[in-house]
Amino acid sequence: MKWLLVVLLAGCASDKSYLDPDQGPCTGLDEPTCLGDDRCQQAFDDSGFQPGPQPLRCLQLEHKVTSSTPCPGLSEGDCRDRSECAPIYWQDLGPTDGPVGDPYFKRCADPSNLGD
């Protein structure tokens, strides 16, 4: 019975990641093209090792939501619903300054002002 529970929990944990390489029509788009397509949003990554967030991947929107709420402060899910917002993911670095693990959501920003 214990093994069945572990298998079921592992199956639930394998949901599609927001950063999955397959982003439908947004897969492989460069930053300007991504920002110009309302089906997509540009995600950025930051590690603290670089001067600021860098383009990570063009993401297909989960849902299209229109709102006047500013992007800074939104949760990852709310951020991922709005093309005018940019999710910023943090990348941990190891002792040789190489990436360690997967990037994780840090904050939501306005693409024209990633410093906020």
N, C-alpha and C positions, 0 to 999 in steps of 0.2 A: 504494500500500500504506500510506503514511503517513496518508492521509486516512481510510482504513478504521479504523485504530487509534484515531484521534482520535474518530471517531463512536462506536465501541464504548465507549471510556472515558467519553465524555459521557453515554451511555445508562446506564452503571453509576452515575454520580454523581447521577442524578436520583431516587434512592429517596425514599419519602415521609418528610418531616421530622416529627420528634416534635412540632413546633409547627404542623403543618398546620392550617388553619382548620377543616377537616372532621374533627371528633372523634366522629363517630357519635352515640350517645345522650347524650354529654357536651357536644355543641356548644351554646354559648350559655347554659350553666347559670351562675347566679350563685354566688358563693363558698360561702355556707352550703349550698345545694342540692348543689353539687359535692362538698363535704366529706362530705355525708351519703349519697352514692351510692357503693357499693363497687366499681362499674365504672369510677369516675373518680378523678382526683386533681387538685388545684389546683396549677397552676404559678404561679410568681411571677417578677417581673423586678426587677432592681436596676441602678442606674446610678451610684451614689455621689452623685448629685445630690439624691436624695430621702432622707428620714430612715431608711428601711428598705425591705425588699422589698415590692412592691405586687402585687396579683393581676394575672396576665397572661392566663391562659386556663384553662378547665377541659379537661383532657386525658383521653381514653379510655385505660385501662391497656393496655399492650402484652400482658402476660401477668399473671395473678393469682398472686402468690407470697406465701406466708406465711413469715415468718422472725422470729427474735428479735434479729437483728443491728440495732443502732441505725442510723437513717437517715444521720446525719452520717458522711461518709467514703465513702458508696456511690458507685459509678460512675453515669453517666447511665443506662445500660441497666438496672442493678440498681435504681436509684431509680424508674425508669419502670414497674417491675413491681409496685410496692407502693403500695396506696391510702393507707396511713398515712404515706407519705413525700411531701415536697414538693420537686420540682426547682426550683432557683432559677437563672434565666438572667440573664446580664450583658448590658446594652445599652450599647454605646459611644456617646458623645456627640461631636458636632462642635463647631466654634468658636462656634456660636450656641446651644449646649446642646440641639440637636435630635438625634434618633436617627440614627446612622450605621451602616449595615449591619444584619444580622439579629442578634437576641440569640443568645448561645451559652451552653452549660451552664457554670455556675460551681460549684455544689455541690448536695448533697442535704441537706435539713433535715427536722426534725419540724415539721409545720404549727403546732403549739401553741407552738413556740419557734424562730422563724425566725432569731434572732440566732446560733444555734449554727452 
